[in-house]
Amino acid sequence: MEQPIIQIKNVTKTFQTRENRVEALKNINLEINKGDIYGIIGMSGAGKSTLVRCLNFLEKPTGGTVLIEGQDLSACTDKELRKVRNSVAMIFQHFNLLMQRTVLDNVCFSLEILGMKKKEAREKARDLLKIVDLEAKADAYPAQLSGGQKQRVAIARSLAMNPKILLCDEATSALDPQTTQSILKLLKQVNETLGITIVLITHEMAVVKDICDRVAVMERGSVVEEGDTVSVFSHPKEEMTKNFIDTANSLSKIHELIAEGHSLTELKPGDKMVLLTYSGGNAGEPLISAISSKFGVSANIIYGNIDYLKGKPLGKLVVTLSGEAPSMEDAIAYIRSLGVEMEVIKE
């Protein structure tokens, strides 16, 4: 089996302030495979940005080991570390472009640092602008660009180094939803056509669900859940993960309505409000009509949503079930026999 391109072993990071010590990272262990798009998600202060900065030693861990292609960064000389950093590019939320330089010259900047001749650098920069669909903006300045265009310039500049890994720290947070989708599509294209491993730091589960192969959920400096994206979305184990998923598909609104005692969530004696999660092969089952015709149990759909994760459907329904107690038990057993996950959220 091929060695992971990134290995994070027992990594800790502590910051000392005047008042106290802050544990930003607590015993982090992750492996990221070559060619993956790997999401790291968490609320502000969870430690995800500190973790990503430890991957290229912009922040040196207090303890533990970071290996890039098997090379222990803590054992590198300054020269070796610079070489590793050339293969690990980074893009940020606020683009970090040089405002006095044109788009073309911004992309050329990294190549100039490497000592590439000006003519060769400009040719390569133009090729990179084609990849990010900004060839027509080569002579424009950053102030003349939209947020999405600025991020495309930043991506082109990062690709100039021929990186093996691209670290994206909240790269879409400053963008509107439509522009976010276009940047995610571009990152997926870069991943597929150039084989670059991408680590995506975000606080938005919707971003993770669109393009990530695997995801780690962080809370208070620790990884609380990790796995392939479809499994984590289908069967979240931790409360933090469930909350993120609810915000991505609007399920949090149902819980708000229940807490408010909204008339939509009122139940008669014996009724149950359930959350049904379909994944993979059972997503197309005619479940609602089946429990009505087979068991005489009525099902009132309050909320419904189907997502597609890596080409696999994931459906969620909030349904109020009404019927005689024995029929309800039979209907629930039938639902579970189909492999549909069911959670009673009110009864």
C-alpha positions as CSV (number, residue, x, y, z in Angstrom):
1,M,0.0,0.0,0.0
2,E,1.3,3.4,-0.9
3,Q,2.5,5.6,1.9
4,P,0.3,8.6,2.8
5,I,1.6,11.8,1.4
6,I,0.9,13.5,4.7
7,Q,1.3,11.9,8.1
8,I,0.4,13.8,11.3
9,K,1.5,11.9,14.5
10,N,0.6,13.0,18.0
11,V,0.9,16.6,17.1
12,T,0.4,19.2,19.8
13,K,0.7,23.0,19.7
14,T,0.7,25.2,22.8
15,F,0.8,29.0,22.8
16,Q,2.0,30.9,25.8
17,T,0.2,34.2,26.5
18,R,0.9,36.6,29.4
19,E,-2.1,35.2,31.3
20,N,-2.0,31.4,30.5
21,R,-1.1,28.6,28.2
22,V,-3.4,27.8,25.3
23,E,-3.5,24.3,23.9
24,A,-4.4,24.9,20.2
25,L,-3.8,21.3,19.1
26,K,-4.1,18.2,21.3
27,N,-2.6,14.9,20.1
28,I,-3.6,15.1,16.5
29,N,-3.2,11.9,14.4
30,L,-4.2,12.0,10.7
31,E,-3.1,10.4,7.4
32,I,-3.8,12.0,4.1
33,N,-3.4,9.9,0.9
34,K,-1.8,11.1,-2.3
35,G,-4.4,12.6,-4.7
36,D,-7.1,13.0,-2.1
37,I,-9.2,16.1,-1.4
38,Y,-9.2,16.1,2.4
39,G,-11.5,18.4,4.4
40,I,-10.7,19.7,7.9
41,I,-13.8,21.3,9.4
42,G,-14.4,23.1,12.7
43,M,-15.8,26.2,14.3
44,S,-13.7,29.3,14.8
45,G,-11.1,28.5,17.4
46,A,-11.2,24.7,16.8
47,G,-7.5,24.7,15.8
48,K,-7.9,23.9,12.1
49,S,-5.9,26.9,10.8
50,T,-3.1,26.2,13.4
51,L,-3.0,22.6,12.1
52,V,-2.7,23.5,8.5
53,R,0.1,25.9,9.3
54,C,1.9,23.0,11.0
55,L,1.8,21.0,7.8
56,N,4.4,23.3,6.2
57,F,6.0,24.3,9.5
58,L,4.9,27.9,9.3
59,E,4.0,26.9,12.9
60,K,6.3,24.4,14.5
61,P,4.4,21.9,16.6
62,T,5.2,21.8,20.3
63,G,5.2,18.1,20.1
64,G,4.7,15.2,17.7
65,T,5.7,14.6,14.1
66,V,4.7,15.9,10.7
67,L,5.9,13.9,7.7
68,I,5.6,14.9,4.0
69,E,6.2,12.0,1.7
70,G,7.9,10.3,4.6
71,Q,10.2,13.2,5.4
72,D,10.1,14.3,9.0
73,L,9.9,18.1,8.9
74,S,11.3,18.5,12.4
75,A,14.5,16.8,11.3
76,C,15.0,19.0,8.2
77,T,17.7,21.6,7.8
78,D,16.5,25.1,6.8
79,K,17.5,24.3,3.2
80,E,15.6,21.0,3.2
81,L,12.6,22.7,4.8
82,R,12.5,25.3,2.0
83,K,12.5,22.6,-0.6
84,V,9.6,20.9,1.1
85,R,7.7,24.2,1.3
86,N,8.2,24.6,-2.5
87,S,6.1,21.4,-2.9
88,V,3.4,22.5,-0.4
89,A,1.6,25.6,-1.8
90,M,-1.0,27.6,0.2
91,I,-4.0,29.8,-0.6
92,F,-5.8,32.0,1.9
93,Q,-9.2,33.6,2.6
94,H,-8.0,37.1,1.6
95,F,-6.0,36.2,-1.5
96,N,-2.8,38.0,-0.5
97,L,-2.2,39.4,-3.9
98,L,0.3,42.2,-4.7
99,M,-2.0,45.1,-5.5
100,Q,0.6,47.1,-7.5
101,R,1.3,44.2,-9.9
102,T,-0.9,43.0,-12.7
103,V,-2.5,39.5,-12.7
104,L,0.2,38.1,-14.9
105,D,3.0,39.6,-12.7
106,N,1.3,38.3,-9.6
107,V,1.6,34.8,-11.0
108,C,5.2,35.4,-12.2
109,F,6.2,36.5,-8.6
110,S,6.8,32.9,-7.3
111,L,8.7,32.0,-10.5
112,E,10.9,35.1,-10.1
113,I,11.8,34.0,-6.6
114,L,12.9,30.6,-8.0
115,G,15.2,32.4,-10.4
116,M,13.3,31.6,-13.6
117,K,14.1,33.8,-16.6
118,K,11.5,36.5,-17.2
119,K,10.4,35.3,-20.6
120,E,10.0,31.8,-19.5
121,A,8.2,32.9,-16.3
122,R,5.7,34.9,-18.3
123,E,5.0,32.0,-20.7
124,K,4.4,29.7,-17.8
125,A,2.2,32.3,-16.0
126,R,0.0,32.6,-19.1
127,D,-0.4,28.9,-19.3
128,L,-1.5,28.9,-15.6
129,L,-4.0,31.7,-16.2
130,K,-5.5,29.5,-18.9
131,I,-6.0,26.7,-16.4
132,V,-7.9,29.1,-14.0
133,D,-9.8,30.7,-16.9
134,L,-8.3,34.2,-16.4
135,E,-6.2,34.5,-19.5
136,A,-8.2,37.6,-20.6
137,K,-7.4,39.3,-17.3
138,A,-3.6,39.0,-17.6
139,D,-3.0,42.8,-17.7
140,A,-5.7,43.8,-15.1
141,Y,-4.8,44.7,-11.5
142,P,-6.3,43.0,-8.4
143,A,-8.5,46.0,-7.7
144,Q,-10.3,45.5,-11.0
145,L,-11.2,41.9,-10.2
146,S,-14.1,40.2,-8.3
147,G,-13.4,38.1,-5.2
148,G,-13.7,34.9,-7.2
149,Q,-11.2,36.2,-9.8
150,K,-8.8,37.2,-7.1
151,Q,-8.9,33.7,-5.7
152,R,-8.3,32.2,-9.1
153,V,-5.2,34.4,-9.4
154,A,-4.1,33.1,-6.0
155,I,-4.6,29.5,-7.2
156,A,-2.7,30.1,-10.4
157,R,0.2,31.7,-8.4
158,S,0.3,28.6,-6.1
159,L,0.4,26.3,-9.1
160,A,3.4,28.1,-10.5
161,M,5.6,26.2,-8.0
162,N,4.4,22.8,-9.3
163,P,3.3,21.8,-5.9
164,K,2.4,18.2,-4.8
165,I,0.1,19.5,-2.1
166,L,-2.2,22.6,-2.0
167,L,-3.3,23.8,1.4
168,C,-6.5,25.9,1.3
169,D,-7.2,27.9,4.5
170,E,-10.8,29.1,4.3
171,A,-10.3,29.7,0.6
172,T,-14.0,30.3,-0.1
173,S,-15.1,32.0,3.1
174,A,-15.0,35.5,1.6
175,L,-17.0,34.5,-1.5
176,D,-20.7,34.3,-2.3
177,P,-22.3,30.8,-2.7
178,Q,-22.2,30.9,-6.5
179,T,-18.6,32.0,-6.7
180,T,-17.7,29.4,-4.0
181,Q,-19.1,26.7,-6.3
182,S,-17.0,27.9,-9.2
183,I,-13.8,27.8,-7.0
184,L,-14.6,24.4,-5.7
185,K,-15.1,23.2,-9.3
186,L,-11.7,24.6,-10.2
187,L,-10.0,23.0,-7.2
188,K,-11.6,19.6,-8.2
189,Q,-10.3,20.1,-11.7
190,V,-6.8,20.9,-10.4
191,N,-6.9,17.8,-8.3
192,E,-8.0,15.5,-11.1
193,T,-5.9,16.9,-14.0
194,L,-2.7,17.7,-12.1
195,G,-2.9,15.0,-9.4
196,I,-2.4,17.6,-6.6
197,T,-3.4,16.5,-3.1
198,I,-5.6,19.2,-1.6
199,V,-6.2,19.9,2.1
200,L,-9.3,22.1,2.6
201,I,-9.8,24.0,5.8
202,T,-13.3,25.3,6.3
203,H,-16.1,25.9,8.8
204,E,-18.8,25.1,6.1
205,M,-20.0,21.5,5.8
206,A,-21.5,22.3,2.5
207,V,-18.0,22.9,1.1
208,V,-16.8,19.6,2.4
209,K,-19.7,17.7,1.0
210,D,-19.2,19.0,-2.5
211,I,-15.6,17.9,-3.2
212,C,-13.9,16.1,-0.3
213,D,-13.0,12.4,-0.3
214,R,-12.4,12.4,3.5
215,V,-13.1,14.7,6.4
216,A,-11.8,15.4,9.9
217,V,-14.0,17.3,12.3
218,M,-12.2,19.4,14.9
219,E,-13.4,20.8,18.2
220,R,-11.3,22.6,20.8
221,G,-8.0,21.5,19.4
222,S,-8.9,17.8,18.9
223,V,-10.1,15.7,16.1
224,V,-13.4,14.3,17.3
225,E,-14.5,12.4,14.1
226,E,-12.7,11.3,10.9
227,G,-13.6,9.2,7.9
228,D,-14.7,9.1,4.3
229,T,-17.2,11.9,3.6
230,V,-20.1,9.7,2.7
231,S,-19.8,7.7,5.9
232,V,-19.5,10.7,8.1
233,F,-22.5,12.4,6.5
234,S,-24.6,9.2,6.6
235,H,-23.7,8.1,10.1
236,P,-22.3,11.0,12.2
237,K,-21.2,9.9,15.6
238,E,-20.4,13.1,17.4
239,E,-22.8,15.9,18.3
240,M,-20.5,18.5,16.7
241,T,-20.6,16.6,13.4
242,K,-24.4,16.3,13.5
243,N,-24.7,20.0,14.1
244,F,-22.5,20.8,11.1
245,I,-24.5,18.4,8.9
246,D,-27.8,19.9,10.0
247,T,-26.5,23.4,9.0
248,A,-25.5,22.1,5.6
249,N,-29.0,20.7,4.8
250,S,-31.3,23.0,6.9
251,L,-32.3,20.3,9.4
252,S,-31.3,22.6,12.2
253,K,-34.6,24.5,11.4
254,I,-36.7,21.5,12.4
255,H,-35.0,21.4,15.8
256,E,-35.7,25.1,16.2
257,L,-39.4,24.6,15.4
258,I,-39.6,21.7,17.9
259,A,-38.0,23.9,20.6
260,E,-40.5,26.7,19.8
261,G,-43.4,24.4,20.0
262,H,-44.5,25.3,16.4
263,S,-47.8,23.9,15.3
264,L,-46.1,22.0,12.5
265,T,-44.4,19.8,15.1
266,E,-47.4,19.1,17.3
267,L,-48.1,15.4,17.7
268,K,-51.2,13.4,18.8
269,P,-50.9,10.7,21.4
270,G,-49.0,7.7,20.0
271,D,-47.5,9.7,17.0
272,K,-43.8,9.8,16.4
273,M,-41.6,12.3,14.5
274,V,-38.7,10.5,13.0
275,L,-35.6,11.4,11.0
276,L,-35.0,8.9,8.1
277,T,-31.6,8.8,6.5
278,Y,-31.3,7.0,3.2
279,S,-27.9,6.2,1.6
280,G,-26.6,4.4,-1.4
281,G,-29.0,1.7,-2.7
282,N,-31.9,2.4,-0.5
283,A,-32.3,6.0,-1.5
284,G,-34.8,5.2,-4.2
285,E,-37.1,3.0,-2.1
286,P,-40.8,4.1,-2.3
287,L,-40.9,4.1,1.5
288,I,-43.7,6.5,2.4
289,S,-46.3,4.8,0.1
290,A,-45.1,1.3,1.2
291,I,-45.7,1.9,5.0
292,S,-49.1,3.4,4.2
293,S,-50.3,0.5,2.0
294,K,-48.6,-2.3,3.9
295,F,-49.3,-1.2,7.5
296,G,-52.0,1.5,7.4
297,V,-49.6,4.0,8.9
298,S,-49.9,7.5,7.6
299,A,-46.7,9.5,7.1
300,N,-46.7,13.3,6.9
301,I,-43.4,14.6,5.4
302,I,-42.3,17.8,7.2
303,Y,-38.8,18.1,5.6
304,G,-37.0,16.4,2.7
305,N,-33.6,16.7,1.1
306,I,-31.4,14.6,-1.2
307,D,-27.7,15.3,-1.6
308,Y,-25.2,13.6,-3.8
309,L,-21.8,12.9,-2.2
310,K,-19.1,11.6,-4.5
311,G,-21.9,10.5,-6.9
312,K,-23.8,8.6,-4.1
313,P,-27.3,9.8,-3.0
314,L,-27.9,10.7,0.6
315,G,-31.5,11.5,1.5
316,K,-33.0,12.8,4.8
317,L,-36.7,13.0,5.6
318,V,-38.4,14.2,8.7
319,V,-41.7,12.4,8.9
320,T,-44.6,12.3,11.4
321,L,-45.9,8.7,11.7
322,S,-49.5,8.1,12.9
323,G,-51.3,4.8,13.4
324,E,-52.2,2.0,15.8
325,A,-49.4,0.9,18.1
326,P,-48.9,-2.6,16.6
327,S,-49.0,-1.2,13.0
328,M,-46.5,1.5,14.0
329,E,-44.1,-1.1,15.4
330,D,-44.4,-3.2,12.2
331,A,-43.8,-0.1,10.1
332,I,-40.7,0.9,12.0
333,A,-39.3,-2.7,11.8
334,Y,-39.9,-2.6,8.0
335,I,-38.1,0.8,7.7
336,R,-35.1,-0.6,9.5
337,S,-35.1,-3.8,7.5
338,L,-34.5,-1.8,4.4
339,G,-31.3,-0.4,5.9
340,V,-32.8,3.0,6.4
341,E,-31.4,4.7,9.5
342,M,-34.2,6.0,11.8
343,E,-34.0,8.4,14.7
344,V,-37.0,9.3,16.8
345,I,-36.7,13.1,17.4
346,K,-40.0,13.6,19.1
347,E,-42.9,11.4,20.4
